[in-house]
């Protein structure tokens, strides 16, 4: 399988002209770095699809879409204290969803691994509200599009962003066709993602949350993947693995309190790749979420793409490791999750 990256320079136009963690520079640094990486010749670059509002309506309410349009028409504003809308933001958010749709199409139909390098991010956007820097839920819209147009039946969403993807969880909370798996710092923004949040109705059991204490690093994240995610994936038997790929758990990130290194992101990707080879028909499909230390973001994304390409090179490891108290808390959370989901 090859690796396709989806990107548009128009993504840089979502910009309020202020200092903000979710800045255009995040993508500018990524694209320049990847174009000059050791594996630049192995990457396919794709443009996002131009889509219309109908794609959004499979996930978001009409009233919320109209609200975003109104904010943009009036020159922008703030949805909450963290989440801005500029005059260009509705069009760019729509194009971000188009990038996610293009990436899932490449993963499912062309059987490539794909990564949508897009902004604004999406996993905090619910059906009727934007929050946490997010306007539209890119990964949810792409999954719904794939289910409707290409016969996708079961999708495993793995969210390794530092923050819990409350919007994605809400959208799929009653849906047994999408299993949402998140490991995240807790307690932390947005305050959701407790172990007992497991779904509702027909979706009961199809949400798996692993809330971790601050101070976790590569060892703890890999343990969660090995002890919880792998058995969950084999039980669910997905057609496709989707990743909400945030990198704000990196040890140098200014927003979080975790110690994950590029090595850790590479190892998590290796586990997903092995699961994909065993269980899935298509490639792995990822969308960019958080990650606000520019060097850490680039190094971590390079680690993920290198792993997908089977090009392994020395990866930076964090110097800080979890203390004994943190490890004990993580072990207790893992046991609690395994018991609740009967992983045995």
C-alpha positions as CSV (number, residue, x, y, z in Angstrom):
1,X,0.0,0.0,0.0
2,X,1.1,3.5,-0.7
3,X,0.5,6.7,1.3
4,X,-1.6,9.6,0.1
5,X,-1.6,13.0,1.8
6,X,-4.6,15.3,1.2
7,X,-3.9,19.0,1.4
8,X,-4.9,22.4,0.1
9,X,-3.1,25.8,0.6
10,X,-6.6,27.2,1.1
11,X,-6.6,25.6,4.5
12,X,-4.3,28.4,5.6
13,X,-7.1,31.0,5.0
14,X,-8.9,30.0,8.2
15,X,-7.3,32.7,10.1
16,X,-8.6,35.4,12.5
17,X,-5.4,37.4,12.3
18,X,-4.6,36.9,16.0
19,X,-2.2,34.7,18.0
20,X,-4.0,31.4,18.5
21,X,-2.7,27.8,19.1
22,X,-4.6,26.5,16.1
23,X,-2.7,28.6,13.5
24,X,-2.1,28.3,9.7
25,X,1.6,27.8,10.6
26,X,0.8,24.3,11.8
27,X,0.1,23.1,8.3
28,X,2.8,25.3,6.7
29,X,5.4,23.6,8.8
30,X,4.0,20.2,8.1
31,X,3.9,20.5,4.4
32,X,7.3,22.0,4.0
33,X,8.8,19.4,6.3
34,X,7.1,16.5,4.6
35,X,8.1,17.7,1.1
36,X,11.7,17.7,2.3
37,X,11.6,14.5,4.2
38,X,13.6,11.3,3.4
39,X,10.5,9.7,2.0
40,X,9.1,12.6,0.1
41,X,9.3,10.7,-3.2
42,X,7.1,7.9,-1.8
43,X,4.1,10.2,-1.0
44,X,1.2,11.0,-3.2
45,X,-0.3,14.4,-2.8
46,X,-4.0,14.8,-3.5
47,X,-6.4,17.8,-3.5
48,X,-9.5,17.7,-1.4
49,X,-12.9,17.1,-3.0
50,X,-15.2,20.0,-3.6
51,X,-18.4,19.0,-1.7
52,X,-21.7,20.7,-1.0
53,X,-23.8,21.2,2.1
54,X,-25.6,17.9,1.7
55,X,-22.6,16.1,2.9
56,X,-22.6,18.1,6.2
57,X,-26.3,17.4,6.7
58,X,-25.6,13.7,7.3
59,X,-24.0,14.8,10.5
60,X,-24.8,18.4,11.4
61,X,-28.1,20.2,11.9
62,X,-29.3,22.7,9.3
63,X,-29.6,25.4,11.9
64,X,-25.9,25.0,13.0
65,X,-24.7,25.1,9.4
66,X,-26.8,28.3,8.8
67,X,-25.2,29.8,12.0
68,X,-21.7,29.2,10.7
69,X,-22.6,30.8,7.3
70,X,-24.0,33.8,9.1
71,X,-20.9,34.2,11.2
72,X,-18.7,34.1,8.1
73,X,-21.0,36.4,6.1
74,X,-20.8,39.0,8.9
75,X,-17.0,38.8,8.9
76,X,-16.5,36.3,11.7
77,X,-16.8,36.0,15.4
78,X,-16.3,33.6,18.3
79,X,-18.4,30.4,18.9
80,X,-16.9,30.2,22.3
81,X,-13.9,31.6,24.1
82,X,-11.5,29.3,22.1
83,X,-13.2,28.8,18.7
84,X,-13.1,31.5,16.1
85,X,-14.9,32.0,12.8
86,X,-13.4,34.3,10.1
87,X,-14.9,35.5,6.9
88,X,-13.4,32.5,5.1
89,X,-14.0,29.9,7.7
90,X,-17.2,28.3,6.5
91,X,-15.8,27.7,3.0
92,X,-12.5,26.4,4.4
93,X,-14.3,24.1,6.9
94,X,-16.4,22.8,4.1
95,X,-13.1,22.1,2.2
96,X,-11.7,20.4,5.2
97,X,-14.6,18.0,5.2
98,X,-13.9,17.5,1.4
99,X,-10.3,16.7,2.3
100,X,-11.5,14.0,4.8
101,X,-13.8,12.6,2.2
102,X,-11.0,12.4,-0.4
103,X,-8.8,10.6,2.2
104,X,-11.4,8.0,3.1
105,X,-12.1,7.5,-0.6
106,X,-8.4,6.8,-1.2
107,X,-8.3,4.4,1.7
108,X,-11.4,2.5,0.8
109,X,-11.3,2.5,-3.0
110,X,-7.6,2.8,-3.9
111,X,-6.5,0.7,-0.9
112,X,-3.9,3.3,0.1
113,X,-3.2,4.6,3.6
114,X,-4.2,8.2,3.6
115,X,-3.8,11.2,5.9
116,X,-5.8,14.4,5.5
117,X,-3.6,17.4,6.5
118,X,-6.5,19.8,7.2
119,X,-7.8,22.5,9.4
120,X,-9.8,23.6,11.2
121,X,-9.8,20.3,13.2
122,X,-13.1,18.5,13.9
123,X,-13.5,16.0,16.8
124,X,-15.0,18.5,19.3
125,X,-17.7,19.6,16.8
126,X,-21.0,18.0,17.6
127,X,-24.2,17.8,15.5
128,X,-25.3,21.3,16.5
129,X,-22.2,23.1,18.0
130,X,-18.6,23.9,17.3
131,X,-16.1,24.0,20.1
132,X,-12.5,23.4,21.0
133,X,-11.1,25.0,17.8
134,X,-13.4,22.8,15.7
135,X,-16.2,23.9,13.3
136,X,-17.3,20.8,11.4
137,X,-16.6,17.2,12.4
138,X,-14.4,16.1,9.5
139,X,-14.0,12.5,10.3
140,X,-17.7,11.9,11.1
141,X,-18.8,13.5,7.8
142,X,-16.3,11.4,5.9
143,X,-17.5,8.2,7.5
144,X,-21.1,8.9,6.9
145,X,-20.3,9.7,3.2
146,X,-18.4,6.4,2.9
147,X,-21.2,4.5,4.4
148,X,-23.8,6.1,2.1
149,X,-21.9,6.0,-1.1
150,X,-19.4,3.0,-1.0
151,X,-21.0,0.4,1.2
152,X,-18.8,0.9,4.2
153,X,-20.5,-1.0,7.1
154,X,-18.2,-1.0,10.2
155,X,-15.7,1.7,11.0
156,X,-13.3,1.7,14.0
157,X,-12.4,5.3,15.0
158,X,-9.2,5.6,17.1
159,X,-8.8,9.0,18.7
160,X,-5.4,9.5,20.2
161,X,-5.6,13.3,20.5
162,X,-4.8,14.6,24.0
163,X,-8.4,15.7,24.4
164,X,-11.5,13.6,24.3
165,X,-13.4,13.8,21.0
166,X,-16.8,14.6,22.6
167,X,-18.3,15.7,19.2
168,X,-17.4,12.4,17.5
169,X,-18.6,10.4,20.5
170,X,-21.9,12.2,20.5
171,X,-22.5,11.7,16.8
172,X,-22.0,8.0,16.9
173,X,-23.2,7.3,20.5
174,X,-26.2,5.3,19.4
175,X,-24.7,3.7,16.3
176,X,-23.3,0.2,16.4
177,X,-21.8,0.6,12.9
178,X,-19.1,2.9,14.3
179,X,-17.0,2.0,17.3
180,X,-15.4,5.1,18.9
181,X,-12.2,4.4,20.9
182,X,-10.5,7.2,22.7
183,X,-7.5,7.5,25.1
184,X,-7.1,11.0,26.5
185,X,-5.9,13.1,29.4
186,X,-8.6,13.2,32.1
187,X,-9.7,15.4,33.8
188,X,-9.0,17.9,31.1
189,X,-11.0,19.7,28.4
190,X,-13.8,19.0,27.5
191,X,-14.5,17.0,30.6
192,X,-16.2,14.1,28.9
193,X,-14.8,10.6,28.1
194,X,-15.3,8.7,31.4
195,X,-15.0,5.0,31.4
196,X,-18.7,4.5,32.0
197,X,-19.6,6.4,28.8
198,X,-20.1,3.4,26.6
199,X,-22.9,4.2,24.2
200,X,-26.7,4.2,24.2
201,X,-29.4,2.1,22.8
202,X,-28.2,0.0,19.9
203,X,-24.8,1.7,20.3
204,X,-24.3,0.4,23.8
205,X,-20.8,-1.0,24.1
206,X,-19.6,0.7,20.9
207,X,-17.9,3.6,22.7
208,X,-14.7,2.8,24.6
209,X,-13.1,5.5,26.7
210,X,-9.7,5.1,28.4
211,X,-9.2,8.3,30.5
212,X,-5.6,8.6,31.5
213,X,-3.9,10.8,34.2
214,X,-1.5,13.5,33.2
215,X,2.1,12.3,33.0
216,X,1.6,9.3,30.7
217,X,4.1,8.6,27.9
218,X,4.9,6.0,25.2
219,X,4.8,3.0,27.6
220,X,1.3,3.8,28.9
221,X,-0.2,4.6,25.5
222,X,1.3,1.4,23.9
223,X,0.0,-0.6,26.9
224,X,-3.6,0.7,26.3
225,X,-3.3,-0.2,22.6
226,X,-2.1,-3.7,23.4
227,X,-4.4,-4.5,26.3
228,X,-7.6,-2.8,25.3
229,X,-7.6,-1.7,21.6
230,X,-6.4,-4.9,20.0
231,X,-9.0,-7.2,21.6
232,X,-11.7,-4.5,21.0
233,X,-10.7,-4.4,17.3
234,X,-10.7,-8.2,16.9
235,X,-14.2,-8.4,18.5
236,X,-15.6,-5.5,16.3
237,X,-14.1,-6.7,13.0
238,X,-14.1,-3.3,11.2
239,X,-14.1,-2.8,7.5
240,X,-11.9,0.3,7.9
241,X,-9.8,2.0,10.6
242,X,-10.1,5.8,10.9
243,X,-7.7,7.8,13.1
244,X,-8.4,11.2,14.7
245,X,-4.7,12.0,14.7
246,X,-4.0,14.7,17.2
247,X,-0.4,15.2,18.5
248,X,-1.0,17.4,21.5
249,X,0.0,14.5,23.8
250,X,3.6,15.1,22.6
251,X,6.0,15.8,25.5
252,X,6.7,19.4,24.3
253,X,3.1,20.4,23.5
254,X,2.1,23.7,25.3
255,X,-1.5,22.7,26.0
256,X,-1.2,19.2,27.4
257,X,0.4,17.3,30.2
258,X,1.5,14.0,28.5
259,X,4.9,12.7,27.5
260,X,4.3,10.9,24.2
261,X,7.2,11.0,21.7
262,X,7.5,10.5,18.0
263,X,8.5,6.9,18.8
264,X,5.2,6.4,20.7
265,X,3.2,7.7,17.8
266,X,5.1,5.4,15.4
267,X,4.5,2.4,17.6
268,X,0.8,3.1,17.9
269,X,0.7,3.4,14.1
270,X,2.5,0.1,13.8
271,X,-0.2,-1.6,15.9
272,X,-2.9,-0.1,13.8
273,X,-1.2,-1.2,10.6
274,X,-1.0,-4.7,11.9
275,X,-4.7,-4.7,12.8
276,X,-5.5,-3.2,9.5
277,X,-3.7,-6.0,7.6
278,X,-5.5,-8.7,9.6
279,X,-9.0,-7.2,9.7
280,X,-9.7,-4.6,7.0
281,X,-10.2,-4.3,3.3
282,X,-8.9,-0.8,2.8
283,X,-6.1,1.3,4.1
284,X,-5.9,3.3,7.3
285,X,-7.6,6.7,7.0
286,X,-6.4,9.6,9.3
287,X,-7.3,13.2,9.8
288,X,-5.3,15.8,11.6
289,X,-6.7,17.1,14.9
290,X,-4.6,18.9,17.5
291,X,-0.9,19.4,18.1
292,X,0.6,22.8,18.8
293,X,4.3,22.5,19.2
294,X,5.5,22.8,15.7
295,X,8.6,20.7,15.9
296,X,6.8,18.0,17.9
297,X,4.0,18.0,15.4
298,X,6.2,17.6,12.4
299,X,8.4,14.9,14.0
300,X,5.3,12.9,15.1
301,X,3.5,13.1,11.8
302,X,6.8,12.0,10.0
303,X,6.9,9.1,12.4
304,X,3.4,8.0,11.5
305,X,3.9,8.4,7.8
306,X,7.2,6.6,7.9
307,X,5.6,3.7,9.7
308,X,2.8,3.5,7.1
309,X,5.4,3.4,4.4
310,X,7.5,0.8,6.1
311,X,10.4,3.3,6.2
312,X,11.8,3.1,9.7
313,X,14.4,5.5,10.9
314,X,15.6,6.6,14.4
315,X,12.8,8.3,16.2
316,X,13.0,10.8,19.0
317,X,12.0,9.5,22.4
318,X,10.9,11.7,25.3
319,X,13.3,12.0,28.3
320,X,10.5,12.0,30.9
321,X,8.7,8.9,31.9
322,X,5.7,8.2,34.1
323,X,6.2,7.8,37.8
324,X,5.1,4.8,39.8
325,X,1.9,6.5,40.9
326,X,0.9,7.4,37.4
327,X,1.6,3.8,36.2
328,X,-0.6,2.4,38.9
329,X,-3.4,4.7,38.0
330,X,-3.1,3.7,34.3
331,X,-3.2,0.0,35.3
332,X,-6.3,0.6,37.3
333,X,-8.0,2.3,34.4
334,X,-7.1,-0.5,32.0
335,X,-8.5,-3.1,34.4
336,X,-11.7,-1.0,34.8
337,X,-12.2,-0.7,31.0
338,X,-11.5,-4.3,30.4
339,X,-13.9,-5.4,33.0
340,X,-16.6,-3.1,31.8
341,X,-16.2,-4.3,28.2
342,X,-15.7,-8.0,29.2
343,X,-12.3,-8.2,27.6
344,X,-11.0,-10.7,30.2
